[in-house]
Amino acid sequence: MTDHSYRLPGATGDWELVLGLEVHAQVMSESKLFSGAATAYGAPPNTQVSLVDAAMPGMLPVINAHCVEQAIRTGLGLNAKINTYSRFDRKNYFYPDLPQGYQISQFQYPIVGEGEIECERDDGSIFTVRIERLHLEQDAGKSIHDLDPNATYVDLNRSGVALMEIVSKPDIRSPADAAAYVKTLRSIVRYLGTCGGDMEKGQLRADVNVSVCKPGAYEKFRETGDFKHLGTRCEIKNVNSMRFIVQAIEYEARRQIDIIEDGGTINQETRLFDAGKGVTRSMRSKEEAHDYRYFPDPDLLPLEVPQSRIDEIRADLPELPAEKRKRFVEVLGLTEYDASVLASDKDRADYFETAAKGRDAKLTSNWVNNELFGRLNKEGLDITESPVSAEQLGELVALIESDVISGKIAKDVFEILWDKGGSPAKIVEDRGLKQVTDTGAIEAVIDQLIAENPDQAEQVKEKPKAMGWFVGQVMKAMQGKANPQAVNEILKKKLGV
């Protein structure tokens, strides 16, 4: 069994990590949380801003029911409690791209309560992370600092975009597990259709809370629930890739250990990760809840969702990654590894299931995971950009299954499909690539080879592995079209193996 404990050595002995993540997931919605303004990515600056988003006097927010249902849907996917009563509050702070001077968020009464999800490591092992809450809030705009050396520009296109903030409990104990947790979250929201999950576009970003402690302290925290057993935490804001999450945690943990071992103390603060230098740097002192002066938003009534509507949303949930992975193993007979690779991403799973419909699932899995993904990775393409469609790959697999072509010929056909497209069956027919299954024709070639190479034939009787030479010669003589199984069976019979 793999040991997943993660410890960092220091001058005073080993240290352990305690991590909690706040993941901001942009709600998949055509309009913003409190206005009808569009949310399309890449629009020119300040072209998707309503009077509400710009905080013009007298403008009142109106809740977007679709965003509320997307949050409920996500909460159900996190195995979390859905609160029929929730409330929006004003979180007061000044920021240049926050026109109102406050953010409408949920504080005391979030729409989603406690839940938990199972996360998978790269080695296939599973660990559980508890979810503390999910709440809805509006995003701020964006400050742009690199267009003018003497000025900062503000783009309010993101202002008012709906976000789900998913807060984990401090259950994560290593940088790799933090990345695995975010991967799992991203996979879940993509399956649910509640968030696009594209970190490069800012659709998913993580605030990572990092603290260090001595071995045994975390266990005391879990027993008592008292945070005094843990070290002072620092929050790293807006980390937008799995690789950066790992790098930021590793640097920040080492920074804290060095300070403590030098006799210093950790200040609770918010930090930014400089990806270019691989370091975190101080942004501001970490605020507590009272610093934001939360109070109920006077322009929005409390949100009350009937249990019947929650039940309807639950009944409409799709099969989620963990369930799909289990079905791929138990019903389709895939290996744990192959099932995990395919189920981890909705587009991959959809492609595979389309290609495998009515065909051998294991054979299809091998072609998707090996030939297709290998070529996609080489070309730097996503599966949604594959030149070979799921239907084409499925047809190719069917030709292998029915012994029309061999696996070797199938690879040649795949290359033609990739470069030129077309129908696999027509390519095989037009190019005369059909496999020779006529045992008489195969036998004639084998008889001739044995007659011409008597010494080789005798050698096979002593060393059966030497038969591979004959297999290669038969395939060469028949231009790779001979049925490999038939070739092997006839050779064994003729050579007395």
N, C-alpha and C positions, 0 to 999 in steps of 0.2 A: 504493500500500500504506500502511495506517495505521501511524503511528509509535506504539508502545505504551510507549516509554521514559517513566519518571516521575521527574522531578527537582524538588527543592525549592530555590529560590534562598536564599542566605544572604549575610551580609556578606563572607564569605571565598570565595564562589563557590557553585557548585551542590552539592547533596547528593543521595544516592540512598538508597532504602529497602531493607532486607532484612527479610523477614517469614517467620516459621514459625508454623503454627497447631497447637494441640492441641484437637481437637474431641471433646467428650464426647457420645456418642450413647446414649440409653437403649435398652437391648435390648427389643424387643417380645416380652414374655413375661408370662404371667398370674401368675407367682410370681417371687420374688426369687432372687438368685444363689446363696445358701447356705441359704435357708429356704423354707417353703411359703407364706409370707405373701403376701397379694394385693398387686397393684401398680396398681390402678385409680386414675385421676386424680380429685381432688376429694373424696376421702373425708374425713370429719371427722377432726381431728387425733388421732393416736395410736390409730387404730382398725385399722391394718394393720401391727401390730408383733408379731412372734413373740418368744419368749424368746431365740432366737439373735440377732435384730436388736437387742434391748435389752441384749445381752451379759450375760445372767444367768450366774452361776457354773455351770460344768459343762456348758454348752450347746456342742455341737460343730457346725461348719458341714458341710453336705452339698452337693456341687456339683450344680447344675441342668444336666443334660445338654442341654436345649433351648437354654439360653443359650450353651453352648459351640458348638453347631451353628450358631446364629445368627452368632456371631463368625467362624466358618469361612466361612459363606456370604458375609458382608460382605467378608472378606479376598479371596475369589475374585472378587467384584465389583470389587475394587480392583486386580485383576491382580497380586496379591501372593503371596508364598511362604507356604504354610501349614506350620507347624512341627508335626511329629507328636509332638514332645516339648515340653511347656511346664510352667511351675511357678508356683505362687502363693507370694507373699512377704508379709511383714508390713511395712507402711510406717508407722513410728511417729511420731506427732505428737499433740499435745493440741488438741482443739477441743470446745466444749461439746456439740455435737450429734453427736459421734463417741463412742458409749458405750464401745467397747472400748479407746479410747486408741490404736488403730492401725487402719489400713485394709488389708483384704486386697486385694492388687493383684498385678500381674506386673511384675517388674523385669528381671532378667537373661535370662530365657527366656520371651518373649511367645508367644502362640499364633499370631500373624501377623507375618511379617517384611516385607521390602522389597517395594514395588510401585510403581505409578504410574497416574495417571488423566489423561485429557484434559479440559480445562475450556474452556467457551465464553464469550467476552466478549459484551457487548451488540451489538457490531457484527458478530458471527458468526465472528470470528477465534478460533483455537484455541491454547491453550498447555498445556504439560504440567507437572504437579506430581508430584514423587517422594514416595512414602509411605515413612516410615522404619520404622513398626511399627503394629500394632494390638494392644492388650492389654485383657484383661478386668479389671474391678475393681468393688468395691461402692461405692455412693454413700453419702454421709453424710446425716444428718437435716437439718432446717432450723431455724435460729434466727429467732425472730420478735421484733422489737424495738419494734413500734409499738402493742402492746396495753396496755402499762403503762409509765409514765415511769420507774419505779423497778425494773423487772424485765424479764428476757428469758425468753421462753417457748420451749420446744423441742418440735418435732413430729417424731417418728421414723418417720412413714409412708414416707419415702424411704430411710430407713436400710436398707442391704442391697440396694437396687434395683440390678440389673445394668447396668453401663455398659461401652461400648466406647470406649476412648480412642484416637483415630486421630491419629497424630503425623506431620506433614509435615516434609520437609526444608526448609531455608530457600531455597525456590525462588520465592517470591512476591515481586513487586517493586513493587506499587502497592496502594492501598486498594481500588480497584475489582476488581483481580484477586483479592484476598483474599475479597471478597464473592462473586465468581464461583466461586471454589473451594468455598466453603461451600455455595452453591446446588447445585453439581454433586454434592457429597457427599450433601446432603439428597435430591436426586433419586435417586441410586443406592440409598441405604438404603430409600427408600420403594418403589422398584421391587422390591427384594429382599424386602420385608416384614420387615426386621430392626429397623427403628426408625420410629416415627411421624413424626419430624422436625418436630413442632410446637414452635417455639422459644418461643412464649408460654407453653406448658405446661412448659417446661424439658426437653423431650425431646431437644433439641439445643442445645448452647451451646459457645462457643469461648473458649479462652485464646489470646490473640494476643501473640506475641513480636515486639517491634519494636526494630530498631537502625538507625542511620544511618551512612553511610560516604561517602567521596569517590568520584567516578567512577573506575572501574578497579579498585577494591579488591575488588568482588565477583567479578570475573573472576579475580583472583589467588587468591581463596578456592576457586573452582571448579577451578582448575588444581592447587592444592596440598592442598586439604581442610583447611587450617589456619585455624582461627577467629580467629587473631590479626589477620587482615586486615580483619575486620569490627568494627563498633563494639560496645560493651557493650549487651547487650539488657535490656529491661524487659518483664515479662509483665503483660498486662492480663487479669484473671480474669473468667470467666463473662459474656462479652458475648452477649446473647441476641436480636439482630436484625441483619439485613444492614446496615441504615442505621447502627446503632450501631457496627458493626465499622468501617465507613468513617470515621465521625466520630472514633472513639477513636484510630484509626491516625493520622489527619491531625493531631489535637491532640498526640498523644504524640511524633510525629516532629518537629514544630515545637518542642515543649518541649525535646527533646534537642539540637536544633541550636542553639537560643538559649543553652543552658547551655554547650555546647562552645565556641561563638564568644565567650562572655563569659569564657573561660579556666577554666571549671569542668570537672568530670569527671562522667560518668554512673555512678551507683551501680546495680549489678544488684539489682533489687528487683521485688516483686509489687505491681501497682497495680490500682485499681478505676476503672471508668468511671462518672462521674456524668452520667447521660443528661440530667437536668434542666438542668445547667450546661454540659454539653458539654466537661467536663474530666476528666483522669485525676488520681487522688490516691494517695499512697503508702499501702499496706496493711501490708507487712512486707518485711524484707530477703529476697531470693530465696535459698531453700535449695538446696544441692547435694545429690546423692544420698546422700553420707555423713551428712548431717544427719538423715536419716530412719532411719538404722540398719536398713536392710533386712536381713532374714534369712528363710530358707525357713519358711513357715508349718508348724508341727509337727503341726497337726491335719488337714492336707490332703496326700494323696499327690501326686507329680508326675502331670501329665495326659498320657496317651499315647493318641493317636487313630490308629487304623489307616488306612493310605493308602487302603484300599478304601472306607472310609466317606467320606473326603474326595472320592474320585472319584464316589461316589453323589450327594453334595451338588452337586458341579460339574455333573453330568448333569441335575440338576433346576433349574438356574438359569434364570430368565426372560430374555427379550430385554431388554437394558439400554438406557438412553436413547441412547447413541451409536449402537448398532446399529439401534435403531428409527428414529432420525433419518435414517440412511443409507438404510434401506429405504423410508421415506416419499418420499425424493427419487428413488431409482433405480427403484423398482418402481411407486409410485403417481404419480410425476411431479409432486410438490409442489415449490415453491420451497424453497431452503435456509432462508429466513426462516420460512415457514409450518411446515416440518417441525420446525424448532428450537423454535418456540413450542409446538407440539402435543406433542412428545416430551419436553419439559423436565419435565413433571409426569405421573405415572402416571394420575391421574384424568382429566386432559385427554385423554391418549392413548387411554385406554379408551373415553371418550365418543365421540371422533372415529371410532375404528375400528368401534364399534357402529353409529354413524349412517351411515358410509360403506360398510358391507357391501352389496355388490351394486349400488352406486351410483357416480356420478362423483365420484372422490376430490377433484379440484380444486374442484369446485363445493361439495362438502360442507365442505372446508377453509375456503373463503371464508365460508360461513355460520357455522361454528363460531368462527373467529378474529375475524370482523367483527361480525355481528349478535348472536351469542350472548354472546361475551366482552364486547362493548361494553355490552350490557344488564346483564350480571352485575356489571361494574365500576361501572356507574351506581347499581345497587341495593346494592352492597357485599356481594355474595353470592359464595360459592365455587361451583365447578362442580358439586359434590356436592349443592348446594342448589337447583339450577336447576329452575324450575317446568316447563320444557320438557325432556322426557326425550330421550335419544339416539334412541330409536325414533321418537318424534314428529318430531324434526328430520329424520331419515332419510326418513320418509314425505313430509315437505314437499319435500325435495330431489327425491324421485322424481317428484312432481307437476310440478316445474319442468322436470326432464329430459324428461318425456313430453309437454311442451307443453300440459298441462292448465291450468296457470296461468302467468302471467308472473312475473318477479322482483319487480315492483312489487306485484302482488297477493299474492305470497308474504309480503311484509313485513307486509301487513295481516293475513294468516292467522297469522303469527308472534305478532303482538300479541294476537290472540284466544287463541291457545294459552297465551301467558304469563299472561293474566289469568283465563281460564276453563277452560283445558285442553281435552280432547276429541281427536277424530280429525281430522287435516288434511283427509283426503278427504271426510269427512262435513260439515265446516265449509264446504268449497268447494261441495259439492252443495246443502246446505240454504240457502246464501246466494246461490246463483246466481253464483258467482265464476269459473266456467269461462272459459277464454280462448277468444275467437272465432278459429277457424282457417279459417273459411269464406272463401276468397278473394273469392268473389262478393259477400258482404256488405261486406267491407273495400273492394273496388273501387267499389261503389256510393257509399260515403261519400266516397271520394277524388274520384270524378268530380264529385260535387256541390260539394265544396270548391274544386276547380280551376275549375269553371264560375262559382262565386260570387266567386272571387279571381283573375281573369286576370292582373292586374299582378304579384301575388306569384308566380304560376307562371312568368311571363317572367323575373322577377328570379332565380329559381333556376337558370335556364339560364346566366346570367352568373356567379352566385355560388352554387355547389352547396351551400355550408354553410347557405344560407337555407332549405334543405329541412327543417331542424329545426322550423321553424314549422308546416309541414304535418303532420309527425309528431305534434307536440303537439296539434294540432287534431283529428287522427283519433282519437288516444287519448282526448281529452276527449269527443268525440262518441260514442265507444263505451265510455265509462265505465271506461277503462283495461283493457278486456278483449281488445282486439285484439292479435294476435300481432305483437310488434315487428318480427321478422324479415320477416314477410309484408308488413307496412306499408311497410317500407323498400324491399323489392324492387318492390312495385307502384308506389310513388311514383317510384322511379328510372326505371321503364319509361314511366310516364305523362308524366313531366316531361322525359324525354330527357337525364337526368344520366349 
